[in-house]
Amino acid sequence: MSITPLMPVYPRCGVRPVRGEHCHLIDEDGTRYLDFASGIAVNLLGHSHEGLIGAIQQQAATLMHVSNLYGSPQGEALAQRLVDKTFADTVFFTNSGAEAVEAAIKTARAYHQHEDGDANRTELITFTNAFHGRTMATISASNQAKMHKGFMPLLAGFQYAEFDDLESAKALVSDKTAGFLVEPIQGEGGIRPASQEFINGLRALCDEHDLMLVFDEVQCGVARTGKLYAYEHYGIEPDIMATAKGIGGGFPLGACLATEKAARGMGFGTHGSTYGGNPLAMAAGTAVMDAVANDEFLAEVTEKGERLRARLEQFIGNYPDLFELVRGKGLMLGIKMKVESRPFFVHLRDHHQLLTVAAGDNTLRVLPPLVAGEAEFDEFLDKLSAGAASYQVPEAA
């Protein structure tokens, strides 16, 4: 038998973490890595936050799972906090970001297929270089051929427009359009914030045609950008939003948020989840909200992000052949490179014990835990500088 026990869908690297300490991961051989990947924007409180760990431990000893056949005091309380802090009136809890986006897609379609709607409106307009997940619906919502290969046929109901190009989006609106599905800041696509004009234009099109504006904030949400959710930077509100990653701080948790109007089609029996909203997940989500959903913490993230960005912008000037620019918001930063980013990301990991994340558009993602401080930023710049100084661009094949 040649296949590995873990299905070989990931090209796993040689780093094998077994323990975490604040902003560091420790390998099974004792090697310490500075973790500025945060499990791809998940471990926003680092790896040893007492409030999060304590909440999970206490809940695990009390009640982990009961299913959604029963009332959920824990789920009701966390949903109310999210409603109080966001545009939303109602919340559906999931186990992952892909499930949250699936729920958002269903909510947008159900809005039009409600008795007061237009059942012909079934299509969502999505955008180039987007990443919405790995389920059949979410890969169908992406225009990336590499995600489609081997899984054809795709699900119908998606049209692709150019990201941050309002005219491209407007040209696709038809009597079949149900709404737009968009990341306000693309993550996998290269830390690319949408422009104010683009987001304003999508909101105006939705208002004009009674369409659903669906935000995918799986990566950019939960304090990552210095706001609880990135839509707040734009001064508009979506109708539906998917959130996950940081909301559980490392425990699997996602959610679909919606206004009362947008959720009109989501009545009894329309959707469900065995594990979604289980008491253990709710304890984790509540601990995360306790830590991040306040003005002081969000202001700190903003201030840290501005300082780190300024230092990065100064740094990249030393290597004009390697780096082009820095973009993003808060502690969701991307360094766009003039060469392919993935070999450099590997070099930083393997030779300088610095963990980052490669992304599209030759971008290196910098996603530190939001609790990182000056000592961690100093270490990061030291490792990044050493990595840039020692890096040799691979010769083209």
Salt bridges, closest charged atoms under 4 A:
GLU21 OE2 - ARG19 NH1 2.48
GLU21 OE1 - ARG32 NH1 2.93
GLU28 OE2 - ARG16 NE 2.57
ASP35 OD2 - HIS47 NE2 2.75
ASP116 OD2 - HIS114 ND1 3.73
ASP118 OD2 - ARG121 NE 3.83
GLU167 OE2 - LYS170 NZ 3.66
GLU188 OE1 - ARG365 NH2 3.22
ASP207 OD1 - ARG203 NH2 2.90
GLU208 OE2 - HIS209 NE2 3.74
ASP210 OD1 - LYS261 NZ 3.42
ASP216 OD2 - HIS132 ND1 2.73
ASP239 OD2 - ARG203 NH2 3.11
ASP290 OD1 - ARG81 NH1 2.54
GLU303 OE2 - ARG307 NH1 2.17
GLU313 OE2 - ARG309 NE 3.25
ASP350 OD1 - ARG349 NE 2.79
ASP361 OD2 - ARG327 NH2 2.66
ASP361 OD1 - LYS336 NZ 3.18
GLU374 OE2 - ARG307 NH2 2.30
GLU374 OE1 - ARG311 NH1 3.68
GLU376 OE2 - HIS22 NE2 3.95
ASP378 OD1 - ARG311 NH1 2.90
GLU379 OE1 - HIS24 NE2 2.96
GLU379 OE2 - LYS383 NZ 3.98
